[in-house]
Amino acid sequence: MSELLQQAKGAGNPPDAISPPDIALSSDRNPQREQNDAAAEATPKSPLDAALAPEAGARRRAGRISAAAALLWAPQAYALAALLAEATMPGAGWPLASALLVFLLVAALRAALGALAVEQAGRAAEAAKLRIRAEISAAASVWSPLAADRPAPGRVAALIGEMVDALGPYLTAYEPARKRVEIVPLVFLGVAAAHSWVAGLLFIVAGPLIPVFMALIGKAAKSASDERLREVASLSERLVERLRALTDVRLLGAAGRDADAFAAEADDLRARTMRVLSIAFLSSAVLEAFAAIGIALIAVYVGFSLLGVIDFGVWTAAPLGLQSGLFLLLLAPAFFQPLREFAAAYHDRAAAEAFADALQDTLGAQTPRMLGRAQDTQHRPLAASARPILRLENAQAANGSPINFEIAPGDRIAITGPSGAGKSTLLTCLAGLRPLDHGRILIGADQLNDETAAAWRERVAWIGQRPHLVSGSLRANIAFYAPSEAQDATRLQAAIGAAHAAQIVDRAPQGLNSAVGETAGGASAGVSGGEARRLGVARLAFADRDVILADEPTADLDAETAAAVVKGLFDLSRGRTLIVATHDPSLIAQIERRIDLTGSRP
């Protein structure tokens, strides 16, 4: 998983130095082969193994301790059989005190190992979930916030929230059960066969039926779990979309219809969840039936042997004794128990694999990363303290044409071209929100890179096609770039005036204190798309940045609103650099300089 995270971050730092393993020089060892074997063992074999690779040691320990606890049932059952045989028929077993003491000591040791195995598995599960949540958050923090192929927030939230919890049952139930099923039935088979070859034969015949049917049912469980997790992610994405569009939905009077659609989707998720549970319960019932048949066959054989009806099946001439018969009866359920537990937990593996596949798709996607880190507090300052010249060298447009230009402080630039030409992508790169695929950006004498991006972003203000209004007051949204100055009334009024947004504030129920945003409800101030863009311009004015980047600021606006937004941008850009990505002819005509990505000419 660490490799996937590094891919998502796109970090250019070299990996930590790894010391070569100590190799003892001896004639009976092949160091190269040992290294290859170790590398092969360490290489994840599946997305789930990759996700849980750091917890591999804890998983193995928990499984081995769990298997050891299960194996202790053999001496405990033998002591119990001796105790019962002696109590029923004196002389047929061990002395009562000795048998009871052995039984209690082994029972205490078995309980202690079982508790330790549960504790180890639980700690591994919590560590894995905490680590993976941190990795998803770390990966999401370096994704370019404006990348078109960035994973949807709802999907990321579903991964961090409900979906990662699928690892809990996998690590605490399935993994220990898998280790027990690898060891315990074979050991108990050997122990039973040592007492009676007929009992061993019955175990061999009845035992494999459970894994066979488990594998068949497991395929259906995996498919159902995949469908359910996809629906969880889809429902989370839809919920985020509805929260974002809540104001528009209410203004259009579509709240009822939207609620009905969401209810239908939630009901579909309920049906898929019940399908997974029904498969799990049905499979458990079927496999319990096979285990019960196997135990019944052992009971019939032991009973008839003790009654003298059957006089074969043991390795000696003497018939099956009472202590051995009781021991086989006690051992039979323990032989099938790991198989039953493994089958019952098999759907936990299906759910965990479905989560791991979704995690790999999300973290393994080639999502453009953001230069530097959004939360960087220490970074290299730009050499140019004044407003520097901005240069783009040896970049490429979407059609492969070269892009080279220079922007002086105070310039107004229109980046033009048809849809798909790369206007928004280029603007995102100029903002330091993603790296260039080719070429470089120079800010004065500094190159825009991971070291300088945070300092550059402090001098840049951005307004996109859909300005993001956070849940809060109008005041908080306008002062978004400088929240510590939110109470500066003079500065607020100047910003609102520069954006021609006074009517929006005046119409709000509580003025600047009115609630607005993607989740605001009740007495919230609903704003349209055009009004949101005016608030975005007010935010830029309040920020007082050197460079203003605007992505399609007039798209989908009526002529009057577009004119107000453009006037606000032009008034704000006096003495500042304004770079606008647009295909609006009227806006392009008002800007002195044009960079056409169709032919990539300045």
Secondary structure, 3 states (H helix, E strand, C coil): CHHHHHHHHCCCCCCCCCCCCCCCCCCCCCHHHHHHHHHHHHCCCCHHHHHCHHHHHHHHHHHHHHHHHHHCHHHHHHHHHHHHHHHHCCCCCCCHHHHHHHHHHHHHHHHHHHHHHHHHHHHHHHHHHHHHHHHHHHHHHHECCCCCCCCCHHHHHHHHCCHHHHHHHHHHHHHHHHHHHHHHHHHHHHHHHHHCHHHHHHHHHHCCHHHHHHHHHHHHHHHHHHHHHHHHHHHHHHHHHHHHCHHHHHHCCCHHHHHHHHHHHHHHHHHHHHHHHHHHHHHHHHHHHHHHHHHHHHHHHHHHHHHCCCCCCCCCCCCCCHHHHHHHHHHHHHHHHHHHHHHHCHHHHHHHHHHHHHHHHHHCCCCCECCCCCCCCCCCCCCCCCCCCEEEEEEECCCCCEEEEEECCCCEEEEECCCCCCHHHHHHHHCCCCCCCCCEEEECCEECCCCCHHHHHCCEEEECCCCCCCCEEHHHHHCCCCHHHCCCHHHHHHHHHHCCCHHHHHHCCCHHHCEECCCCCCCCCCCCHHHHHHHHHHHHHHHCCCEEEEECCCCCCCHHHHHHHHHHHHHHCCCCEEEEECCCHHHHHCCCEEEECCCCEC
